[in-house]
Amino acid sequence: MTLSAFAKHAVTLVDLTDLSDECEAHAVEALAQRALSLSVPVAALCIWPRFVTQARKMLGTSSIQLATVVNFPHGEENIAVTCAQTERALRDGADEIDLVLPWRAFLAGRHDEAARMIHAVRQKTKNAHLKVILETGELRDEPQIRAASRLALAEGTDFLKTSTGKTPISATPEAARIMLEEIHASGQDAGFKASGGLRTIEQAKIYFDLAETIMGSGWATQNHFRYGASGLLDNLLAHF
């Protein structure tokens, strides 16, 4: 695949994201307009829950999915609050829910608490995609990332996602490799999302090549593979 061909394919894998603390309605409008203007459509918009209704109206019948976040960014909300966030987002028109794993509880050994959170949200998202954000930069070591991946997969997540982008360490190829190996070992029809810190086509290709090596050629389509990014799109378009 030429670099130009890869760039065009990679655009279709982008969850075009604005989860900045200062995000306002006009920024969401600009994000949606940009997504709709592209000759090669992105996979999704990923925005704060308070903007889902606005974005849903703008996307209309477009093929672009609408994703939002719950228990975000710190992973410290309780189950009832997170389920209420999820229900509201789905009513407002979200297609995909990106849930932050209660990673502090997980690191403290309270794996059942983390499992209950994923299970509860999974029950609310039976007709929507669920991505579980592991926050791998905080889990840090391989055994913890493997264990968190297995837990999320056991609870039926549709995607494993690396990061919120709100911690000092976001996506890394090392964490991606572990997560993809666990997806492969599970035999489940689950996907992978690299999120946080992706800026260049060279970075994007590292994750794509990892996925294609571990999961098999042709696996990395938008049904199984995503980039969560705000700054990556311009760099990809420059390589068309």
N, C-alpha and C positions, 0 to 999 in steps of 0.2 A: 504494500500500500504506500503510495507516495505521500509526502507530508501534506500536500494540498488535499488529497482524498481523505487522509486521516482527520484533518481539520474540519472538513465538512461532516464527517461522521461524528466527530467529538461534539460538535454543536448540538446534535440531536440527543446527546447524553447529559446536557447541562440543565441543572435546576437553577435557573437564574434567580439570584437570592438578594434580598435586602432585609437583613435582620440587625441593622445598625441601631444603636440606642436612640439616635436622633431621627429615625425614619418617620416621615409624615405622609399624609395622603397624596400630596403632589408627587412625591418620589415614587410611590406605588403606581400612580397613574403613568408616570414616565417609563417605569419598568415594564408595565403591561403593554404600553404602546410600542416600546422597542421590541419586545418579544413578538408582537403581532406583525411588525414590519419586516421581519427577517425572511429572506427567501428560503432559508433552511430553518425549520422551527426547532426551538429548544424543547426539552422534555417537559419542563414544568416551571412555574414561578413558585418560590418559597418565601413566604412573608409572615409577618406577625399576625396572630389571630384577629386582631381588631380591624384588619384591612381585608379580610376574606370576602365580605359582602361586596365591597367596592371592586375588588379584582374579579370576582365571579361575574359581575355585570359586564366588565370590560372584555373578558375572555369569551363570553357568550358561548357559541357552539364550536369554538376553536378546539383543535386536538390537544392543545397545551394543557397539561394537568395543573391543578392548583394545590399546592402543599402548604401546610402551616405547622407550627411547633407547639408542643405542650410539655409541661414540667420543665420549661426552658427559661433561662439557660443553666440554672444551677442544679437541677435535678432533685430539688428538696421539697416540692409540693407534696401534699398527701394524696392518697388515691382518690378520695371524693372530689377534691378540687380538680385534679388532673382529668378525671372522667367527665366532670362538668365542662371543662375547657374543650375536651374532645367532642362532646355532644353538641356544644354550641358551634364549633367550627364546622362540623358536618352539616348541621342545619343551615349554616350560612353558605355552604356550597363547596367546602374543601373536598378534594379527591384523595388526598394523601395526608397522613399524620406522622410527623417526625417527633418521636417521644424520647426524652432524655432518660436514660437509665439512672435510677437512684444510685449513682456510682459510689458515693461516700458510704452508704449503707452496705453496698456490695464489698467495698474494700474492708469494711469493719467486720466482715464475715456474715452479715445478715442477708444471705442470698435469697432466703424465702421472701423477705420484704421486697427485694427487687423483682423476684418472679411474680409476686402478687400484683405489683404495679403493671407489669407487661401484660399479664393475663387479663386484668380488669380492662385495660385499654383495648386489647385485642377483641374482647367481647363487644366493645362499642364500634369497632371498625371492621365488621365482617364484610361490609360492602365497599370498603376503602382500603387502600394500601397503608400498611404500618411499617415505618422505618424506626428502628431502635438505635439511638445515638449512644455509643458505648463510652465516649469521652476517653479514647485510648491514651491520650497524652497524660491523663491522670492515673489511669490503670497501670501504665508504664511497662510492666514486665510481661514476658510472654505467657507464663501460666495464668495470670490474671486476665489477659486479653482473650486467651483461649476459653477460659471458664465463663467469662461474660458472653462471649459469642455463643457458646453451647447453650447457656441459659436462655438467651433471647431466641435462638432457633427452636429450642424445646417448647417455648411458649407461642410459637407460630408466627414470628415476625416475617414480613415479606422482604425486608432489606436489613442488613447490618450497615450502620453508618458510623464513620470514625469519630466525628467531633462536632461540637457546637461552633467552633471558631472563636470561642470566648476565653480560651485558656492559653497559656504560653506555648504549649505544644499541641498542634492540631494533627492533621493527617500526616502519616509517615509511610513510606513503602514497607517498612518492617511490620507495622501494625496491619497494613493492608494484606500482606502475605499471610499472616496468621489468620485473619478473618476469612480470607478466601479459602484457605486450607480447611477451615472448619465448615464453611458452606459446602465445599466439595465432599468432605467426609460425612456430612449429615445426609446427603442424598436428597435434600429438600430443594424445592423449586424456589429458592431464595436468592436475593440479589445483594449487591454491594454498592455503597455510596462513599466516595472519598470527599471529605468536606473540610475546609479550613486551610488557607494558605496556598491554594493553587492559583498560579498567576500566568504560567507559560505553557505553550504547547509541549515543550520538552517534559515538564512535570506531568502534564496530562498523559503523555504517552507512556511514562513509566508505569502508571497505574493500569492503563489499558493493557499493556503488554503482560503485566503480572496476571491480570484476569484471564487473558487469552491463553497464557501458559498453564495456569492451574486449572481453569474451568473448561478449556477447549476452544478451538478456533470458532468464531462466530457467536460465542456466548455473550459478548459484551455489547448488547443492544439495550435500548432504554428500558426494556422490561426487566433487565437484570443488573444494569450498571449505570451509575449516575455520578456526575461531578456536582457538588454543592459549591457554587462559586459566584462571586460578583465581578471579579476582575479578570477572569479567564476569557470571557467571551471576546473581548476586543482583540486579544492576542490570537485567538483562533481565526477570527475573521480576517486578520491581516495576512494569513497564510492561504487564503482562498486563491 
